[in-house]
Amino acid sequence: MVRKHNESWRMCVDYTDLNKACPKDYYQLPKIDQKVESLEGLKWKCFLNAYKGYYQIWMQKEDEDKITFYTNHGAFCYQKMHIRLKTARAAYQSLVDKIFQNQIGRSVEVYVEDMVIKSKNETTLSRDFDETLKTLEKSQMKLNPTKCTFVTQEGQLLGYYVTREGNIM
């Protein structure tokens, strides 16, 4: 369905049949409580959020025919992952786990598009922050600055509030 809205065109593509035909992706999402509990006792944090996370994943050329849609102006397909695909969350988590594999558990925790850099002191936080930014740059992943909090002692992660002492509320 395509409709005109405020001088621009919006479109809705129904992925119901495609999602039914796709095999289940068995890549496990991390346990949220473990990610949040890993901050316990750590004084310094940077809470980060990927900018439109799913839309940073390029679709493989051989899959483009599966996401083709037709209009009066021709056939089109998405070039980047669409959030409505049932495999999107698992695909994105797999990607960020691979990107941050050398940091997860040590200095970074990642749950889909939410990330936190964690440290006991400012010196290691600075080093880990630099390492994380280099990793983000190398992978060409962009952050949403309006949803990021840099160098703080407390903040929110995945619906939990983490205090200065690293206690979870």
Secondary structure, DSSP 4 states (H G I P E B T S, - for coil): -EEEETTEEEE----HHHHHHSPPP-PPPPPHHHHHHTTTT--EEEEEEBTTGGGGSBPPGGGGGGGEEEETTEEEE-SB--TTSTTHHHHHHHHHHHHTTTTBTTTEEEETTEEEEEESSHHHHHHHHHHHHHHHHHHT--B-GGG-EEEES-EEETTEEE-TT--B-
